[in-house]
Amino acid sequence: MNLKNIILPAILCLFFFSQSSVAQEAVITKKDFDPINLSYPGLEKTNQLFLAGDYNGAAAELLHYYRNRKTVRHPEFNLGDEARFKGKNVGAANLLKANNALEHKFQPHKGYGFFDYGKDINWQLWPVKDNEVRWQLHRVYWWQPMGMAYRTSADEQYAKEWVYQFRDWASKNPLGLSADNDRYAWRPLEVSERVQSLPGTFNLFLPSPNFSPRFLLDFLQSYQQQASYIPLHYSKLGNHLLFEAQRILFAGSFFPEFKDAAAWRKSGITVLNTEIKKQVYPDGMQFELSPTYHVASIDIFLKGYNAAKMAGAEKEFPESYSKTIESMIVALANISFPDYNNPMFGDSWLVEKDSRLKQFQTWSKAFPQNNTIKYFATDGASGTIPEHLSNGLSTAGFYTFRNGWNDQSTVMILKASPPGEFHAQPDNGTFELWVKGRNFTPDGGVYVYSGDAEINKLREAYRQTRVHQTLTLDNQNMVITKAQQNKWETGKNLDILTYTNPSYPELKHQRTVLFINQQYFLIIDKAIGKATGKLGVHFQLREDSKPVFNTSLNQVYTSYADGNNLLIQSLNTDPLNLVEEEGKVSYQYRKEVARPAFVFEKAKKDDRTQQFVSIVFPYQGANAPKIILKENKGNDYEKGNINLSLSIDGKQQNIKTTL
């Protein structure tokens, strides 16, 4: 017999046996069922098989249970709704994420493109030294799009790859791998994001033959470890803590079969009940003073309540809980422009109107009796327009001057707040001004969060006081943001805000804003105290405003072809300088454009109070109005007695009030 004919088949047989052994899943053991409460209603057959020592049979029955479970409904993705997905378009962005994920090209953060993490996935790759890129890699945002692509196409390559990636992530990112890896893969916020998103992904892939009984147990063990980690490592405060609590509550409601499910629910409910009292001011604003994170907090509190309803535990929230959520929504309406956007204060960004409308529609379902919320949910088609115009959220320090609620209105939203947390900036006094469909003075935005020294430098550039519409000393950041309201009064022809902020050692900034005839604004800034140096009152304009600078009149005005324009002019009688500055605005993460900016400057040489008087005047036409200010008898800025006459293209306007 030819020896070659004997050895070759034997080698091939050994090779194929070896390959099948590698692919073979691990043996199912008794310990694999440790996280599950097998006494839970519906698991009787699973428990019988388990007690009989038939662990393979018990795992198969447990998978059968989940594939037929009707008692728990996911907010978005459920078994039985296959027709909603089959053959449907999941969206170009989702499909791109899903298909790129098959090649291990992931997009951790929407501010960047896709990065190749290698055939053997390198979960520690940090292609851009932005902390958000590495943190958000571990939020695995592409897994749910993979599940959606699977549901619409029934293509098993998505399911097979997801099972592989889930196991690969779990094996390569064990808790305690290193302090560095734990900082990113096991930061509580990232863990909570996975705990929140995995149930939906679980349901999307559950029908797949690649979703085996062995994988089910692997999934449940990993999920149990991640969910149990959260209550022991909650963030100290802020929206991170809220996200984590809401998501652990959701975990306990979606997976009531876990032994720890009741404890997870109790933990989340306790934190949310405690934090809603700490983090929401009496005026309805969340204490981080960021409109974007205020909206996120509304959704967190409401999702927490809805998750409790899934488990029949909604009564563990007091009536005050839902009333506070309602007040938060109304507060948001008060600091909204007619296009449903809010100022980009404190790491906020712009949203599409349709997106915000959908949020108001969700909120209106939760509070159907609130006609203000209904008005915003229907874009004014039903419900009731708020009775008031201008409005002050005095605890949070958000003040809105407005003459209407439609897109032809004039709306200024100004921030004069107490200290905020991470997202707040040293910017008290800054404002955004919307007139007839145009935001003339958008805030600079966030641009970037945190990372290495270079990234942090970019972030700090956008946080500077001098790039906001407020007063500086020597162009330095204000040291204290702790505004004290002195006067807030609204009327038919005059709205008045006066606040004082202890911006610098030995220098207080007092700003008064007068909204006159519901048309234009007079801003009086006082620098009070012993400090000396260069004072500046800064302004920034929209990037397409093409302003005209008239240094002889200390005025700047825009030149929009549609005639909807804005004049900003210093009306000081003492000498000062109009100086152009470098300006930037960022409407999207890591994207910026240049924009006009300028400052009115003068020196403070002694302890005497210095004043700046500026007019912010919207007008229609190509030519800026001619404006002259006259101080009348008894006018005393320092004492707060205002008696002024304004001549606007020859038309006189008298302004007399006390501050």
TIFI-800073 format. One record per residue (C-alpha): x negated, y, z; residue in one letter. Coordinates in steps of 0.05 Angstrom, whole numbers, plus 5000, padded with zeros to 4 digits. Layout:
N
XYZa/...
END
This chain:
659
500050005000m/497550694983n/495551045048l/497451715018k/504551475007n/505051305081i/501751915113i/505052465071l/512352275088p/510252205161a/507252895162i/513353185128l/517952835178c/513853115236l/514053815206f/521653825197f/522653535267f/518154085295s/521954635258q/528754375281s/526054345353s/524055075349v/530855275322a/534554845372q/537855235428e/535955135501a/539554605541v/545654865579i/544954775654t/549154875716k/545355515733k/547655845668d/554555915697f/552256285760d/554856975739p/561956725724i/567756645773n/570355985747l/576456055792s/578856645750y/585756525719p/584956215650g/578355865665l/581555245696e/579354775640k/572455085639t/571954965713n/574254235707q/568854085656l/563654455698f/565454065761l/564953425721a/557853605701g/559753695627d/556154355619y/556154345543n/563654225544g/564654775596a/560755275554a/564755085492a/571155175530e/568855845558l/567556075487l/574455825467h/577356235525y/574056875501y/576156765429r/583356695452n/583557185510r/589657645506k/589557965575t/584058475561v/584258975505r/578159365481h/579560095464p/576959995392e/575159285373f/579258665387n/580357965362l/586757945322g/585458595286d/581358285230e/586158565178a/584359265201r/577159135178f/577258605124k/574858905059g/575259615088k/570060155082n/566360235148v/563060875125g/556560995088a/552761185151a/554960555188n/553460105128l/546560415120l/545060295194k/547459575189a/543659405125n/537259745148n/537759365214a/537258715175l/530158945156e/528759205227h/529059925204k/532560285261f/534861005271q/534461115346p/536161855342h/540362215290k/535262785290g/530362335254y/530561825198g/529461075201f/523160765229f/520460075212d/519659675276y/516459085241g/518458375223k/516658175294d/520358745326i/515959215367n/520759495418w/515159915448q/513760295384l/513961045395w/513461345324p/514962055346v/512862295415k/519862525431d/522462175493n/529462145463e/526861705406v/524161185453r/529861225503w/535261185449q/531860595415l/534260195475h/541460435464r/541359985402v/546360435366y/546060005302w/548759365334w/556059595331q/555459805258p/552659115244m/558858825277g/563359275236m/559759065172a/560658345192y/568158435204r/569258775137t/564958295096s/564857635136a/557557595116d/554157155168e/547357485158q/549658055203y/551857585258a/545657155253k/541057765256e/544858075314w/544257435355v/536857425339y/535858165358q/539758095422f/535457515445r/529157855420d/530758495459w/532258105522a/525857685518s/521258275501k/524058785550n/524958405615p/525858845677l/518958935707g/514958835643l/511359485660s/512860145693a/512360475625d/517260005591n/522060025650d/522160785644r/525260725575y/528660055567a/531360055638w/532960785651r/539960745681p/542961185627l/540460715572e/542760105611v/549560405619s/549960565544e/548659835529r/553759615581v/558760075548q/557559875475s/556259135482l/563458925496p/565659215429g/559858875394t/561558235432f/568658255404n/566458415333l/561757815329f/565757325373l/569056945315p/562356795281s/559756075280p/552956385298n/556156595364f/554855925397s/556655695468p/549255745486r/548856455461f/555156635499l/551756435564l/545356805544d/549657425530f/553457385595l/547157285637q/543757885605s/550058305612y/550758115685q/543558315699q/544358985664q/551059155695a/548758965765s/542559395756y/546560045749i/549660125819p/542860005850l/539460535807h/544661085796y/541861745773s/541962265828k/546762755796l/549763065734g/552862765672n/548062165675h/551161945740l/558062035711l/556461625649f/553561065691e/559461035739a/564661045684q/560960495646r/560160035705i/567560115719l/568959935646f/564359325652a/568359065711g/574859175675s/572958875608f/569558275639f/573758115701p/571157395698e/564457615728f/563557475802k/561258195810d/566858505769a/570858765829a/564659065860a/562859415795w/569859715790r/569659945862k/562860255853s/564860645791g/571360885820i/567961115885t/562661515847v/567661835800l/572362035857n/566562335894t/563162685836e/569362995805i/569863415869k/562363585868k/561263705795q/567564085774v/568464805797y/575265055819p/575865405751d/575264735715g/568064785688m/562964235699q/557064485739f/551664365686e/554464975650l/553764665581s/560064655538p/557764015503t/556663645568y/563063935597h/566863595540v/562962955553a/564962985626s/572363055608i/571862425567d/567962065621i/573062205675f/578862015629l/575461375604k/574161185676g/581561255692y/583460855630n/578460305648a/581560265717a/588460185683k/585659585645m/584659245712a/590959525745g/586759955791a/588860655769e/592160785836k/585260815867e/584661505836f/588462055874p/593262525839e/588063085845s/583362685799y/587962745738s/589663465755k/582263645754t/581363315686i/587263725661e/584164365687s/577564195652m/581264135585i/584664805596v/577965125615a/575064865550l/580765175510a/579165845543n/571865825520i/573565595449s/572965995386f/578665945334p/574665415296d/574764975359y/567365075371n/564365325437n/558165735449p/551665345443m/549765515514f/545665015553g/543664485502d/550164505465s/551264415391w/556664525338l/562264035324v/566963925266e/573964185277k/577063515259d/572863175312s/574963655367r/582263625344l/582062865354k/579462975424q/585063455440f/590062955411q/587362415458t/587762895517w/594763105498s/597062375502k/594262355572a/597663005592f/603863045548p/607263575591q/601664075582n/603864535526n/597164895521t/593564235508i/599064055458k/597964715422y/590664555412f/592063825394a/596664045338t/592564635313d/598165095336g/603864705302a/607264555368s/606164685442g/605265385469t/599865895456i/596666125521p/600066745549e/593567095565h/588067345519l/581667505557s/580067015612n/574766935666g/572366275693l/569366645751s/566066075790t/562365805730a/561266505703g/564166415633f/567867035611y/571967075547t/574167735516f/579267615461r/584667985422n/587967355394g/587666605384w/587566545308n/581766565260d/582467315248q/581267465322s/575367795357t/572467345412v/566367455456m/564366915505i/559067135557l/555266725608k/553767005678a/553166385720s/550466065783p/544365615777p/545465025731g/541964355724e/537464075669f/541364335610h/542365055636a/537565585612q/534966245641p/539866645600d/544967005644n/548267555605g/547767215537t/553867185493f/556566965426e/561167405385l/566267145335w/569967625289v/574767415234k/571866735222g/564566905232r/560066785292n/555367385287f/550867215346t/550166465356p/545966215414d/539265915393g/541465195408g/537364625437v/532664405380y/529263855422v/529563555492y/523063275521s/516862885503g/509363005502d/506263695511a/507563895439e/514863705442i/515864055509n/512764685481k/517964685425l/523564595475r/521165165519e/520965635459a/528465565453y/529665645528r/526166325534q/530266895562t/527767345507r/531266925453v/537967055486h/542467675485q/540267945552t/535168375590l/527968185603t/522068465642l/515468415604d/518867895559n/518367385616q/523666865633n/528467085687m/526566735751v/533466685783i/540166545749t/545166695804k/550167205778a/554867555826q/561267815796q/562468545816n/568768675775k/573168285726w/579368645703e/583568575641t/588469065611g/591969255547k/586669745524n/580669585568l/577468945595d/571769035644i/566468555668l/560868765715t/556068265746y/549268305779t/543767785771n/537367785813p/533267625751s/526167785776y/522667925841p/524568635858e/528768725796l/536268615790k/539868635724h/546868915726q/550868845661r/557569165647t/561568975586v/567469415566l/572169125513f/575469745486i/582169755451n/581169005437q/576569215381q/569369345403y/564469295461f/560469785502l/554869445541i/551569805599i/545269475627d/541869715690k/534969495714a/535069605789i/529069535836g/521769685849k/518869255794a/515369615737t/513769395666g/516769355596k/524269285595l/527868995535g/535068855516v/535068315462h/539868125406f/539867565355q/544067535292l/546466985246r/541366745196e/545066995134d/546767695160s/541468085120k/541368655170p/539269375158v/534669665210f/535170415221n/529870585273t/531371325271s/538471185297l/536470565337n/541670155300q/542169495264v/547969285221y/549568685178t/551068705104s/555968145087y/559068225019a/565968055045d/565868685087g/566468325154n/560468655188n/557568835255l/553769445281l/549369415343i/546670095364q/543270385425s/546771005450l/541471195500n/539771935504t/532771785532d/527271515487p/526770775470l/524270355413n/527769885365l/523169305351v/524268705304e/522868025335e/521967325309e/528566945312g/530566225303k/536865815309v/537865065313s/544664785297y/542164065294q/536863685332y/529863825305r/532564275250k/531465025253e/532265635209v/529466335216a/534266895234r/534067645249p/532667855320a/530968525353f/530168875420v/531269565448f/525169705492e/522770225542k/518170265601a/520070245674k/514470625710k/517370695780d/522970465826d/528270885792r/534070505759t/533670485683q/539770435637q/541070165568f/547570345534v/549169935472s/555169895428i/557069245392v/561969465339f/565469005288p/567669375226y/570369265156q/566569535096g/559569645070a/557870275110n/556670265184a/560770765223p/557471385252k/557871345328i/555871885378i/556271815454l/557472405501k/556972365576e/562572765609n/562473115677k/562272615733g/559272055692n/554271695737d/551771015713y/547970885778e/554170985821k/558670615772g/562871215753n/564071205678i/566671815641n/564571795568l/566872035501s/565571645438l/565971955369s/566971415317i/566871705247d/569572345278g/575172015317k/574772125392q/575471585445q/575171745519n/572971205568i/573971325642k/573470785694t/569670555756t/565169945759l/
END
